[in-house]
Structures are given as structure tokens and as C-alpha cells.
Amino acid sequence: MATKLLSDIVTGGSATSIAAIFTNPFEVLKTRLQVQGELSKAGHAVRYNGLVDCAVKMAREEGILSLQKGLYPGMAYQFFMNGARLGCYPSLKRMFGD
């Protein structure tokens, strides 16, 4: 039972970590645009004109890998938080039934 639980947690954590590779660029872009919005209220100039413009400017000026900033902490977060949640679900379902 314990080995199945551990296996489910590792499988769930791996799945969510791999998903983070694909969703992280959107999180980076969203954060940039949100910060820009807050700074523009304080009188700072607007640098990005939407999601695509933000992605293109980041890739040109900072390199394509800038879209993956913060990937490793994001993967670790996904592994431990959602891996535990997704991993425990099948074991709890087996334990308590459908």
C-alpha cells in the first residue's frame, strides 16, 4: 500500500512538473503584464502592448530562455503540492471506495 502511494505521488508530481514546462512561459508573460499595469498607474511608461508583443520583446532582448524564468521553483512547487494531491487521490479512493 505504501509503495503504491509513493508511486502515485511520484507519478502525479512528475506529470505536474512536466506540465509546468509548457505553462511557465504564460505565467512569466502574465506576471510581466501585471507588473507593467501596476507600474503604469504610478506613471511609468508602458513597454508591452499585449501578450504576443511581450513574448517577442522578451525573446529578442533577453533571449528565448527568458520565457522560462522561474521554471525550477515552479516545477518543485508543482511536484510537491499537486503531486501530493494527485498522488493521494487514487490511494484514498481505493481506501474508501468510489
Residue pairs with C-beta under 8 A, 6 or more apart in sequence:
1 91
4 91
5 87
5 88
5 91
6 87
8 86
8 87
8 88
8 89
8 90
8 91
9 83
9 84
9 86
9 87
9 88
10 83
10 87
11 86
11 87
12 82
12 83
12 84
12 85
12 86
12 87
12 89
13 78
13 79
13 80
13 82
13 83
13 84
13 86
13 87
14 79
14 83
15 83
15 86
16 78
16 79
16 82
16 83
16 86
17 75
17 76
17 78
17 79
17 83
19 78
20 71
20 74
20 75
20 78
21 68
21 71
21 75
24 67
24 68
24 70
24 71
24 74
25 55
25 67
25 68
27 70
27 74
28 58
28 66
28 67
28 68
28 69
28 70
29 51
29 54
29 55
29 58
29 67
32 48
32 54
32 58
33 48
33 50
33 51
33 54
36 44
36 46
36 47
36 48
40 46
47 57
48 54
48 57
55 67
58 66
58 67
59 66
59 67
